Amino acid sequence: MSSEKILVIGGAGYVGSHFVRYALHEGLEVSVADNLSTGHRSALRGTAFFQFDLTGSDALLQHLSRNRYAAIFHFAASCLVGESVEKPDLYYRNNLIAAYNMLEAMRATNHDRVIFSSTCAVYGAPQRLPLTEDHPKQPISPYGRTKLAIEWMLEDYHRAYEIRSASLRYFNAAGCEPQDGLGEDHRPETHLIPNVVRYALRLTNDLVIFGDDYPTPDGTCIRDYIHVTDLAEAHIKAMAKMDHNPLIRMNLGTGAGLSNLEIVSAVSRVSGVKLSPKMGPRRPGDPPELVADPSLAFRELDWKPSRSNIEEIVRQALQWFSEHPSGYPD
Ligand SMILES: NC(=O)c1ccc[n+]([C@@H]2O[C@H](COP(=O)([O-])OP(=O)(O)OC[C@H]3O[C@@H](n4cnc5c(N)ncnc54)[C@H](O)[C@@H]3O)[C@@H](O)[C@H]2O)c1
């Protein structure tokens, strides 16, 4: 891989910081832009850092006028499904308006490649499984709707202005790289694995599983967990693929699902701690099962997740939280 220059917006966040680590290993020259609203300054090392907010229309435009990038990676977003139902204004502003600002700044400065963090939430409640890319898109939360609207914006900007894009629809991002000081530290944390691991380490007193009466074998929700470094690898491959395919939209998952109780068992097995979660009511808008058909990405990107083993993911989370019980310092 050449020493191309890339800009990573949202690179101080969970997925973004792991992508930055991987891109640096690949020999890319990385700059990060982030407003640090949910990201962590201490998750970044070895990159230029620019602190600005994408919802301001001018900062990125000024930056792109002075710097030239081979591609822009857009991880920045608000991404809590429940919060998006209560405060849709925040989501339309921080996701949709911010993406519009980015595309306009790219257009004005002749930057023509963007890799966008999309989500399986664009599909809504599955009508069939596993989810293929042509499944109907009926997102059920403002979060999912803003992500789908950005995908549409990217299609239209390609047709009209020849901006190339890859919309990568992640399933559940998981895992970390504790040997390089990188972990998962969302506040609040709504993801299952870090919450179960924190409970096993007695960093939190409560563990609630939301619903055990779903039509699944053990009654709890099933999700497809993909390692963040597998996601990172797919992003680099998607950037290369854009030379030949200017409009990429694909799932990034493993194709296999694990139930919430299977995650609890895995943490129990790896940590050696017996865990007894409480059973709570269902969370509104949680489909029983979300599992990717990742065959398009396997074929088109010549990519396969090689790091998404659940026990390894749990081991990494246990190591990171043991070493950083309060998360990142800043
Ligand atoms: N984590 C997952 O399981 C998952 C699944 C599907 C999709 N995604 C998508 O992946 C992306 C990254 O998710 P994450 O879990 O790393 O989230 P995160 O909150 O850890 O990271 C988002 C980063 O973007 C920054 N940011 C937010 N708004 C900004 C703005 N207006 N200007 C500049 N910077 C801004 C934050 O400070 C943070 O560093 C998001 O777009 C999310 O929707 C994540």
PDBQT file of the ligand as one rigid body, heavy atoms in Angstrom, charges set to zero:
ROOT
HETATM    1  N1  LIG A 401     -20.372   0.578  16.976  1.00  0.00    +0.000 N 
HETATM    2  C1  LIG A 401     -21.188  -0.158  16.214  1.00  0.00    +0.000 C 
HETATM    3  O1  LIG A 401     -21.538  -1.299  16.537  1.00  0.00    +0.000 OA
HETATM    4  C2  LIG A 401     -21.709   0.406  14.896  1.00  0.00    +0.000 A 
HETATM    5  C3  LIG A 401     -22.585  -0.382  14.120  1.00  0.00    +0.000 A 
HETATM    6  C4  LIG A 401     -23.051   0.127  12.910  1.00  0.00    +0.000 A 
HETATM    7  C5  LIG A 401     -22.632   1.383  12.483  1.00  0.00    +0.000 A 
HETATM    8  N2  LIG A 401     -21.812   2.128  13.256  1.00  0.00    +0.000 N 
HETATM    9  C6  LIG A 401     -21.390   3.456  12.791  1.00  0.00    +0.000 C 
HETATM   10  O2  LIG A 401     -19.993   3.551  12.888  1.00  0.00    +0.000 OA
HETATM   11  C7  LIG A 401     -19.604   4.880  13.204  1.00  0.00    +0.000 C 
HETATM   12  C8  LIG A 401     -18.691   4.877  14.398  1.00  0.00    +0.000 C 
HETATM   13  O3  LIG A 401     -19.361   4.306  15.503  1.00  0.00    +0.000 OA
HETATM   14  P1  LIG A 401     -18.639   4.263  16.936  1.00  0.00    +0.000 P 
HETATM   15  O4  LIG A 401     -19.242   3.155  17.702  1.00  0.00    +0.000 OA
HETATM   16  O5  LIG A 401     -17.174   4.305  16.735  1.00  0.00    +0.000 OA
HETATM   17  O6  LIG A 401     -19.145   5.653  17.563  1.00  0.00    +0.000 OA
HETATM   18  P2  LIG A 401     -18.323   6.679  18.468  1.00  0.00    +0.000 P 
HETATM   19  O7  LIG A 401     -19.341   7.553  19.128  1.00  0.00    +0.000 OA
HETATM   20  O8  LIG A 401     -17.362   5.958  19.342  1.00  0.00    +0.000 OA
HETATM   21  O9  LIG A 401     -17.493   7.522  17.402  1.00  0.00    +0.000 OA
HETATM   22  C9  LIG A 401     -18.002   8.625  16.692  1.00  0.00    +0.000 C 
HETATM   23  C10 LIG A 401     -16.894   9.678  16.616  1.00  0.00    +0.000 C 
HETATM   24  O10 LIG A 401     -17.358  10.780  15.822  1.00  0.00    +0.000 OA
HETATM   25  C11 LIG A 401     -17.109  12.008  16.522  1.00  0.00    +0.000 C 
HETATM   26  N3  LIG A 401     -18.157  12.954  16.098  1.00  0.00    +0.000 N 
HETATM   27  C12 LIG A 401     -19.494  12.824  16.292  1.00  0.00    +0.000 A 
HETATM   28  N4  LIG A 401     -20.135  13.884  15.758  1.00  0.00    +0.000 NA
HETATM   29  C13 LIG A 401     -19.186  14.689  15.216  1.00  0.00    +0.000 A 
HETATM   30  C14 LIG A 401     -19.225  15.943  14.524  1.00  0.00    +0.000 A 
HETATM   31  N5  LIG A 401     -20.374  16.580  14.319  1.00  0.00    +0.000 N 
HETATM   32  N6  LIG A 401     -18.059  16.482  14.092  1.00  0.00    +0.000 NA
HETATM   33  C15 LIG A 401     -16.880  15.855  14.324  1.00  0.00    +0.000 A 
HETATM   34  N7  LIG A 401     -16.786  14.674  14.969  1.00  0.00    +0.000 NA
HETATM   35  C16 LIG A 401     -17.924  14.101  15.412  1.00  0.00    +0.000 A 
HETATM   36  C17 LIG A 401     -17.183  11.627  18.003  1.00  0.00    +0.000 C 
HETATM   37  O11 LIG A 401     -16.498  12.532  18.846  1.00  0.00    +0.000 OA
HETATM   38  C18 LIG A 401     -16.523  10.243  17.986  1.00  0.00    +0.000 C 
HETATM   39  O12 LIG A 401     -15.125  10.344  18.092  1.00  0.00    +0.000 OA
HETATM   40  C19 LIG A 401     -20.904   5.672  13.387  1.00  0.00    +0.000 C 
HETATM   41  O13 LIG A 401     -21.173   6.367  12.200  1.00  0.00    +0.000 OA
HETATM   42  C20 LIG A 401     -21.933   4.593  13.637  1.00  0.00    +0.000 C 
HETATM   43  O14 LIG A 401     -23.214   5.005  13.219  1.00  0.00    +0.000 OA
HETATM   44  C21 LIG A 401     -21.326   1.670  14.456  1.00  0.00    +0.000 A 
ENDROOT
TORSDOF 0
